Amino acid sequence: MITLTRLNGKKFVLNAELIRTVESSPDTMVTLVNGDHFVVKEEMQEVIDAAIRYGQTLRGLLPPS
């Protein structure tokens, strides 16, 4: 799971394995495999990095933080 921030400042947790795409136009939009989407404050690269770290942790490549 990764923690993201909506534009209104509220934080939420998202299952990174459900992410289909991440776009920057200019706000960052995360689209899930079911078609739902979220506009978040984090930059596109921050979302990508968080999703990668999550996947590495799941696969035992990194210790839990």
Secondary structure, DSSP 8 states (H G I E B T S, - for coil): -EEEEBTTS-EEEE-GGGEEEEEESSSEEEEETTS-EEEESS-HHHHHHHHHHHHHHHTTSS---
